[in-house]
Amino acid sequence: MWPPDPDPDLDPDTQADSGSRPGAALPALRALLPPRAFLCSRKGRLLLAESGLSFITLICYVASSASAFFTAPLLEFLLALYFLFADAMQLKDKWQGLCWPMMDFLRCVTAALIYFAISITAVAKYSDGASKAAGVFGFFATIVFAIDFYLIFNDVARFLKQGDSADENTAHKAEGEEENSDSDSD
């Protein structure tokens, strides 16, 4: 499991006996972390950037005079973390009744629009430095969310286009078979 154990040459029996050792709880905590392969993927990096920027924006809004805007970054931070762990733990495969691409697309579109609106307001209306910083980080978050929903849209469009071409091929085959059966009956 990632990251590798710090003492790989220790005997498992001696590790079980060392319950009072400070690093004994680390394997249990490592099970909660997403796999490294997912974190290095394009989707993993986007979700990490979204959650990181949302957290920084949240902290900036809490420290600013525009503290009324902190709920949007808080919700987006929690949703980005949820989708990060849902993607990393393959919940899409376990909960197939949900339309995951549509939920992720709507999350990214609404986040980009909300971040854009509150960032403009924070930069234009409030004069303290924390509000300006929150607005700048909000603009960066808008760009990251926009990139994510663009990529999701392209993936969904490609998937639907493949489905349409498969439907057209089966329809053309069915029409060809009907024409052949009609010419055989003559």
Long-range contacts (C-beta under 8 A, 24 or more apart in sequence): 1-27, 1-30, 1-31, 2-30, 2-33, 2-35, 2-36, 3-30, 3-36, 34-84, 34-85, 34-87, 34-88, 34-89, 35-88, 38-87, 38-88, 39-88, 42-151, 43-87, 44-84, 44-87, 44-88, 46-144, 46-147, 46-148, 46-151, 47-80, 47-83, 47-84, 47-87, 47-148, 48-84, 49-144, 50-76, 50-80, 50-111, 50-141, 50-144, 50-145, 50-148, 51-77, 51-80, 51-81, 51-84, 53-137, 53-140, 53-141, 53-144, 54-80, 54-141, 56-137, 57-115, 57-134, 57-137, 57-138, 57-141, 60-130, 60-131, 60-133, 60-134, 60-137, 61-122, 61-130, 61-131, 61-134, 63-130, 64-122, 64-126, 64-128, 64-130, 64-131, 64-133, 64-134, 65-126, 65-128, 65-130, 65-131, 66-121, 66-122, 66-125, 66-126, 66-130, 66-131, 66-134, 69-118, 69-121, 69-122, 69-134, 72-114, 72-115, 72-118, 73-115, 73-134, 73-138, 73-141, 76-111, 76-114, 76-115, 76-141, 76-145, 79-107, 79-111, 83-107, 101-152, 101-155, 101-156, 102-156, 104-148, 104-152, 105-149, 105-152, 105-153, 105-156, 108-145, 108-146, 108-148, 108-149, 108-152, 109-145, 109-149, 111-141, 111-145, 112-142, 112-145, 112-146, 112-149, 115-139, 115-141, 115-142, 115-145, 116-142
